[in-house]
Amino acid sequence: MTTPTWTNADDVPLDDWGLSPTATAGAPRMSGKILSANADGSSECGIWSCTPGTRKVTIASDEFCVFLGGRGLYIHESGEEIAVAKGSIVFFPAGWTGTSIITEALSKAFMSR
């Protein structure tokens, strides 16, 4: 087995994943690349990016994120606010539900399981 390795996240070409179907303001457009995934679908890692806008978010499975650039705010349905920018590290537990407000094109490396 070869270990998946990328020297620079900025050099990974992203695929257009389209407009967010849960947008509530603006027209946030997502792109990304799944870099590795278990064959049984139990986990995956990749890079994700989204243009400015507001959208509803429900995290289906535990997700660990390292934000690579941009700025935004995640607001949990309880009212908790999580500001993110380059260098932010966040763990979203499965079932996390709230709103994502992206003010500057946001990108992250993620691992979900």
C-alpha positions as CSV (number, residue, x, y, z in Angstrom):
1,M,0.0,0.0,0.0
2,T,1.2,3.5,-0.8
3,T,0.8,6.2,1.8
4,P,-1.3,9.1,0.4
5,T,0.9,12.2,0.6
6,W,0.6,15.7,-0.8
7,T,3.5,18.2,-0.5
8,N,1.3,21.3,-0.7
9,A,-2.4,21.6,-0.2
10,D,-2.6,24.6,-2.5
11,D,-1.4,22.4,-5.4
12,V,-4.2,19.9,-5.1
13,P,-6.7,20.4,-8.0
14,L,-10.2,20.6,-6.7
15,D,-13.4,19.4,-8.5
16,D,-16.4,21.6,-8.8
17,W,-19.0,20.3,-6.3
18,G,-21.6,22.9,-7.3
19,L,-23.8,25.4,-5.5
20,S,-24.7,24.5,-1.9
21,P,-28.1,23.0,-1.8
22,T,-28.7,24.4,1.7
23,A,-27.8,28.0,0.9
24,T,-29.8,30.6,2.7
25,A,-28.0,33.7,1.5
26,G,-25.6,34.4,-1.4
27,A,-24.6,31.6,-3.7
28,P,-21.9,29.6,-1.9
29,R,-20.2,27.3,-4.4
30,M,-18.2,24.3,-3.1
31,S,-15.3,22.5,-4.6
32,G,-13.1,19.7,-3.2
33,K,-11.1,16.5,-3.6
34,I,-11.4,13.3,-1.7
35,L,-7.8,12.3,-1.2
36,S,-8.3,8.9,0.5
37,A,-11.4,6.9,1.5
38,N,-11.9,3.5,3.1
39,A,-13.5,1.1,0.7
40,D,-16.4,0.4,3.1
41,G,-17.2,4.2,3.3
42,S,-16.4,4.4,7.0
43,S,-14.0,7.3,6.7
44,E,-12.5,9.7,4.2
45,C,-10.2,12.7,4.1
46,G,-9.8,15.5,1.6
47,I,-9.7,19.2,0.9
48,W,-12.9,21.3,0.7
49,S,-13.4,24.9,-0.4
50,C,-16.4,27.2,-0.5
51,T,-17.1,30.7,-1.8
52,P,-18.8,33.4,0.4
53,G,-22.4,32.9,1.5
54,T,-24.5,31.4,4.2
55,R,-25.8,27.9,4.4
56,K,-27.4,25.4,6.8
57,V,-25.0,22.7,7.9
58,T,-25.6,19.2,9.5
59,I,-22.4,17.2,10.0
60,A,-23.3,13.5,9.3
61,S,-20.2,11.9,10.9
62,D,-17.4,13.1,13.2
63,E,-15.2,15.6,11.3
64,F,-11.8,16.9,12.2
65,C,-10.8,20.1,10.2
66,V,-7.7,22.2,9.8
67,F,-8.6,25.4,8.0
68,L,-6.2,26.4,5.3
69,G,-7.4,29.9,4.3
70,G,-10.3,32.3,4.3
71,R,-12.7,33.4,7.1
72,G,-16.0,32.3,8.4
73,L,-18.3,31.6,11.3
74,Y,-20.0,28.4,12.3
75,I,-23.0,29.0,14.6
76,H,-24.4,25.9,16.4
77,E,-28.2,25.7,16.8
78,S,-27.5,26.3,20.5
79,G,-26.0,29.7,19.7
80,E,-22.4,28.7,20.2
81,E,-20.2,30.6,17.7
82,I,-17.0,29.2,16.2
83,A,-14.9,31.7,14.2
84,V,-12.5,30.1,11.7
85,A,-9.6,31.4,9.7
86,K,-6.3,30.0,8.4
87,G,-4.8,27.8,11.1
88,S,-8.1,27.1,13.0
89,I,-8.6,23.5,14.1
90,V,-12.1,22.3,14.8
91,F,-13.7,19.0,15.7
92,F,-17.3,18.8,14.7
93,P,-19.1,15.7,16.3
94,A,-21.6,13.7,14.3
95,G,-25.0,15.4,14.3
96,W,-23.6,19.0,14.7
97,T,-26.2,21.3,13.2
98,G,-26.1,25.0,12.6
99,T,-25.3,27.7,10.1
100,S,-22.1,28.4,8.2
101,I,-21.4,32.1,7.3
102,I,-18.4,32.4,4.9
103,T,-17.1,35.9,4.5
104,E,-13.9,35.1,2.6
105,A,-13.5,32.0,0.4
106,L,-12.9,29.2,3.0
107,S,-10.8,26.1,2.6
108,K,-10.0,23.2,4.9
109,A,-8.4,19.8,5.1
110,F,-10.7,17.3,6.7
111,M,-11.0,13.8,8.0
112,S,-14.4,12.3,8.7
113,R,-15.4,9.0,10.2
